[in-house]
Amino acid sequence: MKAATAQLLPQQLQALLNAPAGAPPAGVTPKFSDPANLNGLVISTLALCLVFATLAVLMRVYTKCFLIRSWDFEDCNLTDFSPTILSEADRF
């Protein structure tokens, strides 16, 4: 394939790249402006998981601070990662 496209002029190559890859199947109308996707489902699932994970961490911190009244080294590691997770959230 490389040899075939190497012989084309730049205008011909651009016209080939701008053309559709193939005809859609019979009875299917392509919708390029707003294609179907699962973005809403993914965002709601991630938000729900974030809520449950936050509640689990808060319950653990509450239990360790107020019920057990013992804060160990592994508990410090638990709260160490929260700034890292929050700083990564703005990337999306």
N, C-alpha and C positions, 0 to 999 in steps of 0.2 A: 504494500500500500504506500510505503514511503516513496518508492520510485515513481509511482503514478502521480502523486501530488507534487513531487519535486519538479516535474516538467511543466506545471501549470504557471501561468502568469499570476502575479499577486491579485489582480482584479478577478480572475477566474476562480482563484482559491477562495477569496472573500465571498463571491457569489455562491460558491458551493457550501461554505460554512453557514451562510445566512439562510439557505434553503432548509425546508423541513427534512427530518431524518427519514420519514416514510409516511405513507398515507395511513390514516387511522382505520381501524376495522369498520366494517359496514354497520351503520346505525349508531356510531359513536361520534359525538361532536366534541372536539377538543376545547377545553376551557383554560387557556393560558393565563388570562388575567386574574382568575381567582380559583386555582385548582383545589380539589377536595383534599383535606388533610386532617390530622388528629391533634392539632395544636391545643384546642380547648381541653380535650381529655388529658393530654400530657400535663398541661399547666395545672389543672385541678388535682390530678394525682400527685404531682410534686408538692403542691401547697398542702394537701392533706397529710402527706408523709412528713413534711416539715413541721406541721402542727403536732403530730403524734410524737415525733422525735424530741421536739422542744418540751412537750409535757412530760415525757419520760425523764429527761435530764433534770427538769425542775423538781419532779417528784423525788428523784435520787438525792438532789442537793437538800431539799427540805428534810428528807428522812435522815440524812447524815448530820445536818446541822441541829435540828430541833428534837428529833426522837432518839437517835443514837448518841449524839453529842461527841462525835469522834471524827476528826478530819484527818485523813491519812494522805500519804504521798500520791497514791493513785487517784485520789479525788482532785488533787491539784492538776494532774495531767488531764482530767476530764474537763476542767474549765479552761485549760490552756488553749484548746483547739477552737473555742468559740470565736475569738477575733479572726482567726484564719478563715473559718467558714464564712463569717459575715463579710470579710473583705473579698472573697471569691464570688459572692452573690451579685455584685454589681457588674460582673463580666457578661451576664446574660440579660 
